[in-house]
């Protein structure tokens, strides 16, 4: 099984190069048959309720979705402010200072990358526009498994593609991904969808699509999105301070291998400390290699992704209480978090 983010492989279909990876598709150009999203008649009373919902969301939300491209690849994005501010993935913009943004009505702008957070895979882009079609922002903390999820983006260059599914799980921390606390969905996400929005049934943005698990390089129903509350917080920091302030612990950690934990008598859940950076807050607080972090304050930790998600919610300078397992014995340490280096 592969995790697809960015142009990780290259497949040729009918002589056209297509970058395999949820974010950056090849530079195939598809000319739309219309300059604006088609106007749809009001759904009839005979249409199923779910179909009416998808039609309504697609009609209302599509103008807020854009194509974001740079030399070597492209992805999607979504407007969050009328003054031309949009969100996309950090891996979509890469190290570029500017990108090309194409709106649903066919207009093209040169966008300035205002800031990015590679750790969270979020980038903020601004274009010279004061009446951008903004998508309403939802509350990802209130998501429920099973509710409708609608993805709109530009998979493989097919602009404004709408796919539907459900929120399959919340607070996912997939093995092999640095990100934690993700939304899992079975709404079809493919190369080129990265940076595009995931909507709820009311047309509110609930996430920014970022990755898939795949055995084929394409969608198999296992897609992941960054919760919009996390993305919104990053955008606010970038726009107000020009950078992202993140709490810093100073450790390299990993998930516990269940078989090894059972054999050694260790907890089967938690995040194991692989390395402690000398002079870091973790070192000053007494953390050691092979410690297993099982709780931060009153929050249980079952995976390293959950630990990352909890730490992202803390401020530099904040003091936290870590419950750890060391040599099969529980301990409590107090650590004052530092400021993560600016990337």
Order of alpha helices (4+ residues) and beta strands (2+ residues): beta-beta-beta-alpha-beta-beta-beta-alpha-beta-beta-beta-beta-beta-beta-beta-beta-beta-alpha-beta-beta-alpha-beta-alpha-beta-beta-alpha-beta-beta-beta
